[in-house]
Amino acid sequence: MIWNLVAAGYAVIALIAIGVEIFAQRKPDTVAPIGDMLDHVMKSRTTRVAVIAAWWWFGWHFAFADTVQLNL
């Protein structure tokens, strides 16, 4: 039950993100497309290092670390 609710929540978030990106591609003066936003954000070396560190942290805690025991 909980797993289905969480999966549905992630699916809704993904669909909203796709919808926002489609809207951004059609009206780039209103909402910046993801590619333009990432180009702007990744100009700084500090933010590139922070993004790599964040991905490493997420990957470690959600893919490799044995922190939570779920009985699904």
C-alpha positions in Angstrom: 0.0 0.0 0.0 2.6 2.5 1.0 4.9 1.5 -1.8 2.1 2.1 -4.4 1.5 5.5 -2.9 5.1 6.4 -3.1 5.4 5.1 -6.7 2.3 7.1 -7.7 3.8 10.2 -6.1 7.0 9.9 -8.0 5.1 9.2 -11.2 3.0 12.4 -10.7 6.2 14.4 -10.0 7.8 13.0 -13.2 4.7 13.9 -15.3 4.6 17.4 -13.9 8.3 17.8 -14.7 7.7 16.6 -18.3 4.7 19.0 -18.6 6.7 21.9 -17.4 9.6 21.1 -19.8 7.1 20.9 -22.7 5.7 24.3 -21.7 9.2 25.7 -21.3 10.2 24.5 -24.8 7.1 26.3 -26.3 7.5 29.5 -24.3 11.1 29.9 -23.3 10.6 33.6 -22.4 8.2 32.5 -19.6 10.0 29.5 -18.1 13.6 28.5 -18.8 14.0 25.0 -20.4 16.1 22.6 -18.3 19.0 22.7 -20.7 19.3 26.5 -20.5 19.0 26.4 -16.7 21.7 23.8 -16.4 24.0 25.7 -18.7 23.6 28.8 -16.5 24.0 26.9 -13.2 27.0 24.9 -14.3 29.1 27.9 -15.3 30.6 28.0 -11.8 33.2 25.4 -10.7 31.8 25.5 -7.2 28.3 24.5 -8.3 29.7 21.7 -10.5 31.5 20.3 -7.5 28.4 20.7 -5.4 26.2 18.9 -8.0 28.7 16.0 -8.1 28.9 15.8 -4.3 25.0 15.8 -4.1 24.7 13.0 -6.7 27.4 11.0 -4.9 25.6 11.5 -1.6 22.2 10.4 -3.0 23.7 7.5 -4.8 25.5 6.3 -1.7 22.6 6.7 0.7 19.9 5.3 -1.6 21.7 2.7 -3.7 24.6 1.3 -1.7 24.2 2.1 2.0 22.4 -0.5 4.1 20.6 2.2 6.2 17.0 1.1 6.1 15.5 -2.4 6.2 12.3 -2.5 4.3 10.1 -5.6 4.3 8.2 -5.2 1.1 
